[in-house]
Amino acid sequence: MDQIVAPAVVTPEANAHVSPTIKKRSATTPRIGVFGVGYAKYWEQFEGLYDQMMEKQALFLEKVKKHQAEVIDFGMVDDVQRAYELLPKLKGADLDLIFCDMLTYATSSTFGIIIKSIEVPIVLVALQPDKALDYSKASTHQQLYNDDICSLPEFTGVAVRMGKRVPDVIIGTLHDDAAAEEEIGKYCAIARVLHDLKRARIGHIGHPIEAMLDMHSDATMLTAHFGVHIVQCEAHEIVKKYRHVAEHDVEAEKERILDFFDTPDPVSDPISEKLRDADLEVAARVSVALEEFVEDRKLDGLAYYYEGEDKSDTRLVMTNLIVGNSLLTGAGFPMCGESDLKCCIAMLIMERLGIGGSFAEFHPVDFKENFILVGHDGPHNITIAQGKPVLRSLKKYHGKPGFGAGVEFKIKEGPITMLSITSTYEGRFKFVIAEGTSVEGPIPPTGNTNTRGYFKPDVRTFLRKWVKEGPTHHFALGVGHHAETIKKIGEYLNIESVIVE
């Protein structure tokens, strides 16, 4: 298995421009089970070996607990009877991921019924305590103490015989092994994503833009494949709150927005202006209403598109969600325009991995410098902005009704990852994933987010490969290179996952 580096959580401390006025959502806690395996016949043969095994497992448990997970210790399984006794306990624990701690050699009867019967992802962990045997003083006891690797082929082979996919494996040493520590962190992050997908409530208002056939989703299938529940909401729920927002809350929100965003003079785009007081007023009032709506409905995200009658409060509110949505997305509640539920889930996956997750699509190519502009005109994850985000007043939202404040920023320079969740002719979901680089340079001053995205080997070749996988035109954009981690999540969800190399 390729080594997969744990994603680095994006925090305000990691980005100096992130304002303390964005209050992050309370992080959820995944439930991770740990059981060790060994061979019962050894304990009478080698005095003290069993206690050493339990000491090794205690050290591993502490490594997992460091990643803000609820860790359930199921002890040692050292014969087939204990494996059968453990099975109902694992099933009843509502786990998101299981670590099988390979403490020494163990017969695969300690594992066979478990891998056959458990649908939760299982990761085999083989971390031997010594970096090498002391060959001049080696003993059978010392070998068994370090025999963490011995059963790996037996266990993976039995998984195949049981009709299951081969479990992932962490191989390394119990002490001073940075690569192993990173992999443990990566699987804990994956557990958090799986935990939240099973419980997420994603709001949905309106419908996709009528012409966008790639946007349409079946809410029941989203529950079937991801576990999320789609909460069907109405535009008037936000509009009603908008009409009753207290003035002191509006003033406080205006201060918060001006504290977080820059408001420069217009540059070259004739439809953009310096942020107008009227647009700030509307954006602030809508932001307060939206936050109340999300709280009342207990939502973890929202996908929306609703036009409303011309010159109505409904149109004013539903076309001015961008600022409030960007603040909420930065706080951990992904918001997705054009009613793209699939992209909202992609953004949720990235947010829970701690790598951002911004609403994005491809914009014009720069064939001179071999990059493509990546961005969108809607809500974004402003915690991964390079520098201070910008607000501009837009006289029109291109391709959509309405006018008002638009969010403009560039994704943090450095490695980036994209995830498009699409669906096939057979009705199954598919992850299309790629890695690139956000490079330095100016972006169009259009009140939209844009990043200079560089993809190997060159922009033409990359785009040909990307579009051949049948993605949607939207995708979630995050910081860092995490394609293998996201592919692993897709595999655990039994969703086809392709990395566009």
Number of C-alpha atoms within 10 A of each C-alpha: 8 7 14 21 19 22 23 17 15 16 15 16 10 12 15 12 18 22 18 12 14 19 13 16 13 8 11 14 17 24 20 26 24 23 20 25 26 26 19 16 11 17 14 10 10 12 11 11 18 20 11 13 21 15 13 20 24 13 12 21 19 11 14 21 15 12 18 16 18 16 19 17 15 14 16 24 24 23 19 18 11 13 19 17 11 19 16 13 11 20 14 8 12 14 21 23 23 23 24 21 26 28 32 26 22 26 18 23 19 24 24 20 18 19 24 15 14 15 14 19 22 22 19 21 25 25 26 22 18 15 14 10 14 11 8 6 7 10 12 9 15 15 16 19 21 24 20 25 19 16 20 20 11 15 23 22 17 20 21 14 13 14 10 16 15 17 19 17 19 23 21 21 21 19 15 11 13 11 17 22 20 17 20 24 23 21 28 27 24 26 26 25 23 24 22 23 22 16 14 21 20 27 24 23 21 18 18 21 19 9 7 12 10 16 21 17 19 12 16 13 14 17 16 12 15 21 19 21 19 21 18 13 17 14 19 14 14 23 20 15 18 23 13 10 17 13 10 9 14 21 14 12 22 21 14 16 22 13 13 21 22 17 17 12 11 17 12 10 12 10 16 22 22 15 21 15 11 12 18 23 16 20 27 27 27 30 29 21 27 22 18 16 19 18 11 9 15 14 20 23 26 28 24 24 20 22 19 18 11 11 9 10 16 20 19 22 28 23 24 25 27 25 25 23 26 25 26 28 31 26 19 26 25 33 35 31 26 21 24 27 29 27 30 29 28 24 35 28 25 26 25 25 26 20 26 31 34 37 29 29 19 17 14 9 16 13 11 6 10 16 22 22 22 24 27 22 20 26 28 36 29 32 31 28 23 19 19 20 21 22 29 28 24 25 15 15 19 11 7 13 16 20 18 26 30 28 25 28 26 27 31 22 20 15 17 24 24 30 32 25 26 24 20 11 6 6 11 13 22 20 25 26 25 22 24 19 22 26 18 15 9 10 16 15 17 22 25 23 29 26 29 25 26 23 21 15 10 12 18 16 11 17 15 11 13 18 13 9 17 17 20 21 16 26 29 30 29 28 29 21 22 27 23 19 21 26 20 18 21 20 15 18 16 14 18 15 22 19 18 18 14
